[in-house]
Amino acid sequence: MRAMLRILPYIAAVLLVAAVLFGVYHHGVTVTDEKWQSEWNSRDTHDAAARALNEAAERTKEQAYQQSINKAVQDGQRIIDQATADAAAARTSADSLRGAADALANRLAASEASGDSCTAAAGQATAHFAMVLADVFKRADERAGELAAIADQARARGAACEMAYDGVANGSISAGP
């Protein structure tokens, strides 16, 4: 038992050294973990800020694209409205022209009908020919007006589409056709 009492201080010293070494090791692990946790938190904060900045930039781009498309739609509608107004003005002008053709055909028919019987048959044929010609002219003019209105609107819609595409593709919009 005496031997045991003699080695007891050595055992206590070894245990004390082991406890100190464990304490130092545990402190080192804790400091390292805190350092890494701090760096991870910093990285996460930086990533969140970068993500927010990127989202803001993308929203700004998207708003610019939408504004470009809205401007293209407005410009296209303005062109379509102008084409519609031009078609209405052309229709009014064509109506007066058709009225003049009808009046001329009616005058020819009236002047030929009032002549003698020999020339009356020839006059009627001429008047009939003039009336048919006036009718053909009216129908051709009406159809040409309809086709012109359709072509003008198709061109305006195509120009609006092209402006919208250019605005999205280039990030800007042109002033119009």
Backbone bond lengths (Angstrom), bond angles and torsions (degrees), N, CA, C in turn:
res aa  C-N    CA-C-N  psi(-1)  N-CA   C-N-CA  omega(-1)  CA-C   N-CA-C  phi
1 M - - - 1.406 - - 1.526 109.06 -
2 R 1.258 116.07 -31.27 1.430 119.29 176.70 1.516 111.22 -63.35
3 A 1.273 116.06 -35.32 1.455 119.27 179.01 1.530 110.44 -66.80
4 M 1.253 111.51 -32.71 1.442 115.46 -179.83 1.520 111.02 -71.83
5 L 1.275 115.95 -35.22 1.442 119.55 179.03 1.526 110.05 -71.39
6 R 1.305 116.12 -28.45 1.445 118.33 178.30 1.523 112.18 -72.76
7 I 1.265 118.37 -34.43 1.475 120.46 -179.21 1.532 112.14 -88.24
8 L 1.288 116.85 -8.84 1.469 120.46 -179.90 1.534 111.95 -60.07
9 P 1.342 121.22 -43.46 1.455 118.03 177.53 1.531 112.51 -63.69
10 Y 1.320 116.66 -31.55 1.472 118.89 178.37 1.533 111.06 -69.00
11 I 1.301 114.55 -41.09 1.476 119.30 178.13 1.530 109.33 -64.12
12 A 1.318 116.60 -40.75 1.465 120.49 179.42 1.528 110.09 -64.32
13 A 1.349 115.90 -40.50 1.462 119.64 179.75 1.528 110.75 -65.74
14 V 1.336 117.00 -41.85 1.477 120.94 178.67 1.524 109.61 -63.72
15 L 1.337 114.53 -43.61 1.464 117.47 178.65 1.519 111.00 -64.02
16 L 1.318 117.59 -39.19 1.464 120.87 178.45 1.521 110.63 -65.07
17 V 1.332 116.55 -43.26 1.479 119.90 177.85 1.520 109.65 -63.77
18 A 1.326 118.33 -42.15 1.470 121.69 178.52 1.527 110.45 -62.52
19 A 1.333 116.79 -40.94 1.470 119.97 179.17 1.519 110.50 -65.75
20 V 1.318 117.31 -40.44 1.472 120.84 178.79 1.522 109.52 -65.71
21 L 1.333 116.63 -45.77 1.478 119.71 178.62 1.531 110.99 -61.34
22 F 1.332 116.73 -41.81 1.475 118.96 177.24 1.526 110.89 -63.73
23 G 1.326 116.84 -40.67 1.467 120.98 178.14 1.523 111.38 -62.14
24 V 1.341 116.48 -43.90 1.473 120.95 178.18 1.524 109.73 -64.07
25 Y 1.338 115.99 -45.01 1.481 119.48 178.54 1.534 110.53 -59.98
26 H 1.317 116.45 -47.38 1.471 120.69 -179.02 1.530 110.55 -62.29
27 H 1.337 116.99 -41.33 1.467 120.24 177.54 1.532 110.61 -62.75
28 G 1.327 117.87 -42.21 1.473 121.95 178.30 1.523 111.40 -61.99
29 V 1.332 116.81 -43.34 1.463 120.57 178.58 1.532 109.99 -63.04
30 T 1.306 116.49 -43.61 1.470 120.58 -179.49 1.528 111.02 -63.64
31 V 1.318 117.47 -44.57 1.470 121.33 179.34 1.530 110.17 -63.70
32 T 1.333 116.94 -43.60 1.469 120.54 179.16 1.526 110.33 -63.52
33 D 1.322 116.51 -44.45 1.474 119.31 178.59 1.528 111.09 -61.22
34 E 1.317 116.98 -42.38 1.466 120.37 178.89 1.522 110.53 -64.51
35 K 1.348 116.28 -39.41 1.470 119.81 178.54 1.535 110.55 -62.60
36 W 1.336 117.19 -47.83 1.454 120.55 179.38 1.527 111.02 -64.89
37 Q 1.331 116.88 -41.01 1.464 119.98 179.31 1.526 109.84 -62.44
38 S 1.311 117.22 -39.22 1.459 121.73 177.33 1.528 110.90 -63.49
39 E 1.331 116.04 -43.72 1.471 119.27 178.21 1.517 111.08 -66.01
40 W 1.329 118.59 -40.17 1.462 120.99 178.00 1.526 111.01 -64.70
41 N 1.321 116.27 -42.15 1.468 119.33 177.59 1.521 110.91 -62.47
42 S 1.345 115.93 -40.86 1.468 120.54 177.64 1.527 110.49 -62.82
43 R 1.338 115.58 -44.47 1.463 119.55 178.05 1.530 110.95 -62.16
44 D 1.336 117.06 -44.76 1.467 120.52 179.38 1.525 111.20 -61.55
45 T 1.313 117.33 -40.97 1.466 121.76 177.81 1.526 110.27 -63.92
46 H 1.325 116.65 -44.24 1.470 121.18 178.71 1.529 110.53 -62.99
47 D 1.341 116.31 -43.87 1.470 120.20 178.66 1.525 111.53 -62.29
48 A 1.327 117.23 -41.29 1.471 120.38 179.27 1.527 110.47 -65.09
49 A 1.325 117.13 -40.53 1.469 120.46 178.35 1.525 110.57 -65.71
50 A 1.331 116.63 -42.11 1.474 120.29 178.53 1.523 110.47 -64.81
51 R 1.332 117.62 -40.54 1.466 121.11 178.45 1.526 110.53 -63.57
52 A 1.332 116.99 -42.99 1.473 120.76 178.67 1.525 110.23 -63.77
53 L 1.317 117.23 -41.61 1.463 121.14 178.82 1.529 110.86 -64.71
54 N 1.325 116.65 -42.83 1.461 121.22 178.54 1.531 111.10 -64.15
55 E 1.332 116.94 -42.50 1.462 120.04 178.41 1.522 110.94 -63.14
56 A 1.324 117.16 -40.24 1.465 120.61 178.58 1.525 110.38 -63.88
57 A 1.325 116.86 -41.97 1.467 120.24 178.94 1.524 110.83 -64.65
58 E 1.337 116.95 -41.81 1.466 119.92 179.12 1.529 111.33 -66.76
59 R 1.314 117.31 -37.67 1.477 120.15 176.85 1.518 110.72 -64.61
60 T 1.326 115.89 -39.80 1.465 119.82 177.71 1.527 110.19 -62.24
61 K 1.341 116.36 -43.30 1.473 120.41 177.37 1.516 110.90 -61.67
62 E 1.337 115.82 -45.60 1.458 120.43 -179.05 1.526 110.94 -62.13
63 Q 1.327 117.36 -40.39 1.458 120.46 177.98 1.525 110.67 -65.61
64 A 1.332 116.77 -38.79 1.474 119.78 177.65 1.526 110.08 -64.46
65 Y 1.341 117.14 -41.93 1.460 120.10 177.17 1.526 110.60 -61.97
66 Q 1.326 116.58 -44.32 1.464 120.05 -179.29 1.520 110.69 -64.04
67 Q 1.330 117.10 -40.41 1.459 120.11 177.11 1.521 110.53 -63.52
68 S 1.333 117.15 -38.68 1.467 120.86 177.54 1.522 110.39 -62.26
69 I 1.323 115.88 -43.44 1.468 119.32 -179.57 1.526 109.87 -67.83
70 N 1.327 117.15 -41.17 1.464 119.85 178.59 1.526 110.66 -61.47
71 K 1.331 117.01 -41.26 1.467 120.46 178.34 1.527 110.44 -65.21
72 A 1.331 116.72 -40.65 1.463 120.32 178.55 1.526 110.37 -63.46
73 V 1.320 116.84 -40.23 1.469 120.31 178.72 1.523 109.84 -64.99
74 Q 1.324 117.08 -44.04 1.464 120.12 179.11 1.526 111.23 -63.26
75 D 1.338 116.28 -45.27 1.467 119.66 178.26 1.530 110.91 -62.90
76 G 1.327 115.99 -42.04 1.467 119.70 178.34 1.518 111.68 -63.23
77 Q 1.332 117.01 -41.75 1.464 119.69 178.27 1.522 110.90 -65.10
78 R 1.332 116.79 -37.05 1.464 120.30 177.33 1.533 110.14 -63.03
79 I 1.329 116.43 -42.40 1.469 120.50 179.10 1.526 110.14 -66.19
80 I 1.336 116.84 -41.65 1.475 120.55 179.18 1.524 109.96 -64.18
81 D 1.333 116.94 -42.69 1.474 120.04 178.13 1.527 110.79 -61.82
82 Q 1.337 116.06 -40.46 1.471 119.61 178.88 1.530 110.19 -65.79
83 A 1.339 117.06 -40.79 1.465 120.30 178.68 1.530 110.37 -64.26
84 T 1.331 116.99 -39.20 1.464 120.70 178.01 1.521 110.61 -64.75
85 A 1.331 116.33 -43.26 1.470 119.82 178.22 1.529 111.00 -64.17
86 D 1.334 116.15 -40.95 1.468 119.62 177.95 1.534 111.03 -63.49
87 A 1.335 116.21 -39.80 1.462 119.81 178.95 1.523 110.58 -65.15
88 A 1.332 117.14 -39.26 1.480 120.13 178.23 1.524 110.24 -65.48
89 A 1.325 116.97 -41.31 1.463 120.00 177.99 1.530 110.54 -64.92
90 A 1.329 116.35 -40.28 1.472 119.54 178.72 1.532 110.14 -65.99
91 R 1.342 116.35 -37.63 1.468 119.44 178.11 1.524 110.90 -63.15
92 T 1.328 116.60 -42.05 1.469 120.75 178.72 1.521 110.15 -62.51
93 S 1.320 116.47 -44.08 1.467 120.63 178.94 1.526 110.59 -64.63
94 A 1.336 115.78 -41.24 1.466 119.34 179.80 1.529 110.85 -67.49
95 D 1.317 117.32 -35.61 1.469 119.91 177.96 1.521 110.76 -61.88
96 S 1.330 116.73 -41.61 1.470 118.71 178.75 1.525 110.65 -68.15
97 L 1.323 117.49 -35.85 1.463 121.37 177.27 1.523 110.61 -66.18
98 R 1.341 116.11 -42.08 1.464 120.06 177.56 1.523 110.55 -64.53
99 G 1.321 116.15 -38.95 1.474 119.95 177.09 1.520 110.73 -61.83
100 A 1.324 116.92 -39.82 1.474 120.57 178.58 1.523 109.89 -66.10
101 A 1.338 118.14 -38.70 1.465 121.01 178.56 1.526 110.22 -65.95
102 D 1.323 117.42 -41.10 1.475 120.79 177.06 1.523 110.77 -63.62
103 A 1.320 116.42 -43.48 1.467 120.13 179.63 1.520 110.65 -61.98
104 L 1.328 117.28 -41.33 1.467 120.77 178.83 1.521 110.36 -64.92
105 A 1.328 117.77 -42.94 1.463 120.66 178.64 1.519 110.55 -64.11
106 N 1.304 117.92 -40.50 1.470 121.58 178.56 1.522 110.89 -66.85
107 R 1.343 117.87 -38.41 1.470 120.56 177.74 1.517 111.32 -65.24
108 L 1.348 115.81 -40.61 1.462 119.12 177.47 1.526 110.20 -63.36
109 A 1.308 116.30 -42.16 1.464 119.71 179.80 1.514 110.73 -64.70
110 A 1.310 118.77 -39.48 1.456 122.48 -178.80 1.528 110.95 -71.40
111 S 1.344 116.96 -40.14 1.468 119.12 -178.09 1.520 111.03 -71.76
112 E 1.303 117.37 -33.96 1.456 119.99 -179.80 1.523 111.23 -76.83
113 A 1.306 117.04 -30.69 1.464 120.06 -179.07 1.522 111.36 -72.52
114 S 1.315 117.45 -22.94 1.460 119.48 -177.23 1.527 113.16 -86.13
115 G 1.326 119.02 -3.96 1.462 122.69 -178.19 1.526 112.32 -80.43
116 D 1.380 116.67 -173.43 1.481 119.67 179.84 1.516 110.48 -74.72
117 S 1.313 117.06 173.62 1.460 122.18 -170.91 1.522 112.29 -70.54
118 C 1.334 118.01 -29.87 1.461 120.84 179.57 1.514 111.26 -66.86
119 T 1.282 113.08 -46.87 1.459 116.80 -178.71 1.524 111.78 -85.37
120 A 1.320 116.60 -9.36 1.460 120.47 -179.04 1.529 110.54 -63.76
121 A 1.334 117.89 -42.31 1.457 120.84 -179.88 1.525 110.29 -64.86
122 A 1.314 116.79 -43.73 1.463 120.67 177.91 1.518 110.13 -65.93
123 G 1.319 116.22 -39.36 1.470 121.05 179.12 1.514 111.32 -65.15
124 Q 1.340 115.51 -39.21 1.466 118.65 179.04 1.538 110.35 -66.09
125 A 1.308 115.85 -39.57 1.463 119.18 178.13 1.527 110.20 -63.84
126 T 1.336 116.36 -42.47 1.467 120.45 178.56 1.525 110.49 -64.37
127 A 1.327 115.75 -42.71 1.465 119.77 179.98 1.526 110.36 -65.09
128 H 1.339 115.52 -41.61 1.461 119.39 178.86 1.535 110.26 -63.77
129 F 1.324 114.93 -42.59 1.456 119.94 177.54 1.538 110.55 -61.17
130 A 1.319 117.28 -42.32 1.466 121.69 179.77 1.527 110.42 -64.91
131 M 1.329 116.71 -39.51 1.464 119.98 179.84 1.532 110.83 -68.09
132 V 1.341 116.63 -41.05 1.468 120.02 177.84 1.524 109.66 -64.59
133 L 1.323 115.81 -43.46 1.458 120.57 178.91 1.538 110.87 -61.80
134 A 1.323 116.89 -42.59 1.467 120.90 178.24 1.528 109.87 -63.92
135 D 1.337 117.62 -40.35 1.467 120.85 179.18 1.528 110.87 -64.97
136 V 1.339 116.55 -43.88 1.473 120.49 178.13 1.534 109.85 -62.14
137 F 1.332 115.06 -43.07 1.460 119.57 178.95 1.536 110.46 -60.94
138 K 1.329 117.32 -43.87 1.472 120.88 -179.93 1.522 111.10 -62.17
139 R 1.317 116.92 -46.11 1.469 120.09 -178.45 1.541 111.52 -65.26
140 A 1.340 115.22 -42.14 1.465 119.04 179.07 1.528 110.56 -64.20
141 D 1.330 115.27 -40.34 1.456 119.60 -179.94 1.528 111.03 -67.09
142 E 1.316 117.69 -41.05 1.470 121.60 178.08 1.536 110.28 -61.56
143 R 1.329 115.03 -47.05 1.470 119.04 -178.74 1.526 110.95 -65.37
144 A 1.320 117.46 -40.69 1.466 120.99 178.35 1.533 110.07 -62.09
145 G 1.329 116.45 -39.20 1.466 120.01 177.15 1.516 111.67 -63.72
146 E 1.349 116.10 -43.79 1.468 119.61 178.62 1.526 110.68 -61.79
147 L 1.340 116.57 -46.23 1.462 120.37 -179.91 1.525 111.87 -64.44
148 A 1.317 117.14 -38.21 1.466 120.38 178.30 1.528 110.61 -64.57
149 A 1.338 116.76 -41.42 1.477 120.00 178.43 1.529 110.44 -63.53
150 I 1.341 116.35 -42.91 1.464 120.08 178.95 1.530 110.03 -63.80
151 A 1.311 117.35 -44.08 1.465 121.00 -179.96 1.529 111.38 -64.34
152 D 1.342 117.09 -41.63 1.463 119.70 178.72 1.521 111.44 -62.28
153 Q 1.333 116.42 -43.57 1.465 119.24 -179.91 1.525 111.02 -67.64
154 A 1.329 117.05 -39.64 1.468 119.61 178.73 1.525 110.45 -63.89
155 R 1.318 117.08 -40.63 1.465 120.73 177.89 1.525 110.40 -64.00
156 A 1.332 116.89 -42.86 1.462 120.30 -179.91 1.526 110.79 -64.86
157 R 1.328 116.67 -41.91 1.472 119.60 179.33 1.535 110.45 -66.22
158 G 1.323 116.51 -40.05 1.457 119.90 177.79 1.522 111.66 -64.74
159 A 1.332 116.67 -40.65 1.472 119.78 178.24 1.522 110.73 -64.68
160 A 1.330 116.98 -39.69 1.472 120.11 178.02 1.529 110.51 -64.12
161 C 1.315 116.25 -41.81 1.470 120.98 178.56 1.528 110.12 -62.97
162 E 1.306 115.92 -43.88 1.467 120.72 -179.69 1.529 110.69 -63.85
163 M 1.350 116.66 -41.75 1.463 119.47 178.44 1.529 110.69 -64.17
164 A 1.332 117.18 -39.98 1.470 120.33 179.02 1.527 110.05 -64.44
165 Y 1.320 117.37 -43.40 1.464 120.49 179.22 1.527 110.78 -63.95
166 D 1.338 116.48 -45.77 1.462 119.84 179.33 1.524 110.85 -61.74
167 G 1.334 116.49 -37.91 1.460 120.05 179.36 1.507 111.75 -64.16
168 V 1.314 117.74 -40.16 1.458 120.91 179.89 1.524 110.37 -75.82
169 A 1.329 116.83 -41.17 1.469 120.19 -177.00 1.530 111.70 -69.37
170 N 1.326 116.68 -39.41 1.463 120.30 -175.68 1.512 113.18 -100.30
171 G 1.316 118.10 -11.55 1.451 120.44 -177.58 1.519 113.13 80.18
172 S 1.322 117.25 7.45 1.469 120.66 177.54 1.508 107.75 -144.45
173 I 1.321 116.44 171.02 1.461 121.65 -177.54 1.512 108.61 -129.05
174 S 1.322 116.84 142.35 1.456 119.87 179.14 1.515 109.41 -83.03
175 A 1.338 116.51 168.18 1.468 121.42 -174.17 1.507 112.97 -77.25
176 G 1.297 119.47 -5.47 1.461 120.74 179.20 1.510 110.83 128.60
177 P 1.330 118.42 173.10 1.466 121.22 -176.56 1.498 112.15 -75.18
